[in-house]
Amino acid sequence: MRYEKIKSAILGILVLVSIVLTWNLWTYQPNYETMQNSNYVAEVNVSEKQEVQKIVTPDQILYHIKGAHYGTNSNTDIEKIIKELSLWSFYDVKNYTDKVSNFKELTQGNGNTEIAFPGEVPIELYRNVLNFKEKKIPSFNFDRIIINVENSDKENGIVYFVSSVNQQVYISHISPAYLSNFNHNFYKNAERFPRYFAYNLSDKRTIFLPEKETDMMEYKYLPVTLPSDDFKDALFSDPSFVQKSFIQQGEEYTNGSSKMTVNNSSNMLIYVNPTAENDYIEKPYELLKRSIDFVNEHGGWSDSYHYVSKNETNGSVTFRLYSIDGFPVFNETGLSEITEVWGKDEINKYVRPNISLELPLRTEMQKMTLPSGHDVLKLLQGRKNFRPELLEDLVLGYQMGRDSEEKKLILLEPAWYYRYDKTWGQLSMDDLGGLKHGLE
């Protein structure tokens, strides 16, 4: 009997413990600390972010004065003019194309300052640089801003936005006070710049070339290699799933669909996302804006890159390296360019250098003298099978390559470049009869 009582007591205790544990389980609330919201992947900054006016910028200023032409490629002078324009208020923007009887006179006539961009710019994007009074203005592309210091009245000054590609002109107005200040601060002092002459490529396009020889500096840089892992973290949506492998000349990263290849010999980085939807034609503004935003998102402006061209048909945008004195830099393997190709919603291809020219060797700089525009034109025109109608541009620039004596160094050597039948080519030192050197 006593045994039965003990057994009943133990059973009762077990039932009671079970009830208590069940109750605690139902009513238990863990005291978790509140977690802060955070992105899955931390923000990556490979190098610098840049504002629109640093990327979309003119590369030449021309002043047309009494039949003569004066010009500059200086970054400093161009930045001063754009800063001045950013203080103005533009209003009453209209399509003026049908009212233009002489396109060359409108752009190159006396009293004009011609601000030339290397590629066509959507006005919607440049609203981040200039101030327009109206909230809604027409949509158009331009590659020239024309300021005429002589064409104004008491109430309105005039500024034209011109597309030399399709000969479209949009007119806008500014306060005459802005025009007066521009005349005093810039136009009247233009004769201090080198003199240029006009060369008509066609009925629609004119280029301006220096009358005399041009002194330019040769530069040497010790390049800095940008971290591949930073690009991996920036370009792949989930870097934790990316596999790294070593290839003959560099590294390869893949998540099974997208791939990033880094070639340490050519110093080129190529990212390909084959899943991006192709054959999507985007509006010029959206294409250029998303291209700039994409590089800004990972601080990819490792050097002074400027927007130079876009192609809405294949969704591509190209940015070119420019020298510290304002000239374009060329390289036959693409080392001086950043190129993006877009699908509908995603980047399809991203090609760029993985180095930065952060360390100039100032003791290695030397001055070089390049031939005049007249001499270069004469040389081109004297070539066998040369067809003048296929010449599209002719510019001073830099050839980017390895130093012949020290392969670790990057050399920027002054050169004449010409665009012929849609392809850039260089006039070699031998072509030009050798360049004049002088220690600076």
PEMO-V59647 format. One record per backbone hydrogen bond with DSSP energy under -1.0 kcal/mol. CO is the residue of the C=O (numbers start at 1). NH is the residue of the N-H. Records with the same first field share a line. If there is no record, write none. Layout:
# PEMO-V59647
CO->NH + NH
This chain:
# PEMO-V59647
1->5
2->6
3->7
4->8
5->9
6->10
7->11
8->12
9->13
10->14
11->15
12->16
13->17
14->18
15->19
16->20
17->21
18->22
19->23
20->24
21->25
22->26
23->27
24->28
30->32
48->301
51->54
52->55 + 56
55->57 + 307
60->116
61->72
62->114
63->70
64->111
65->68
68->65
69->196
70->63
72->61
74->78
75->79
76->80
77->81
78->82
79->83
80->84
81->85
82->86
84->87
85->88
90->133
91->173
94->171
96->99
97->100
102->106
103->107
104->108
105->109
109->112
111->149
112->64
113->147
114->62
115->145
116->59 + 60
121->142
122->126
125->128
126->129 + 130
131->90
140->123
142->121
143->117
144->162
145->115
146->160
147->113
150->152
156->153
157->174
158->148
159->172
160->146
161->170
162->143 + 144
163->167
168->163
169->96
170->161
171->94
172->159
173->91
174->157
175->179
176->180
177->181
178->182
179->183
180->184
181->185
182->186 + 187
183->188
186->189
187->190
189->192
190->193
194->71
195->211
197->209
199->207
205->201 + 202
207->199
209->197
210->373
214->370
216->368
218->366
219->412
220->361
221->410
224->356
227->231
228->232
229->233
230->234
231->235
232->236
238->241
239->242
243->254
245->252
249->264
250->247
251->262
252->245
253->260
254->243
258->255
259->272
260->253
261->270
262->251
263->267
267->354
268->263
269->352
270->261
271->350
272->259
273->276
277->344
283->287
284->288
285->289
286->290
287->291
288->292
289->293
290->294
291->295
292->296
293->297
295->300
296->299
298->46
299->47
300->302
303->305
304->322
306->320
309->318
311->316
315->342
316->311
317->340
318->308 + 309
319->338
320->306
321->329
323->326
327->323
328->398
330->400
331->334
334->337
336->321
338->319
339->351
340->317
341->348 + 349
346->343
348->273
349->341
350->271
351->339
352->269
354->226
356->224 + 358
359->222
360->362
361->364
362->365
366->218
367->438
368->216
369->436
370->214
372->376
373->377
374->378
375->379
376->380
377->381
378->382
380->383
383->386
387->390
388->391
390->421
393->419
395->417
397->415
398->330
399->413
401->411
406->409
409->403
410->221
411->401
412->219
413->399
415->397
416->427
417->395
418->425
419->392 + 393
420->423
423->420
425->418
428->432
429->434
430->433
436->369
438->367
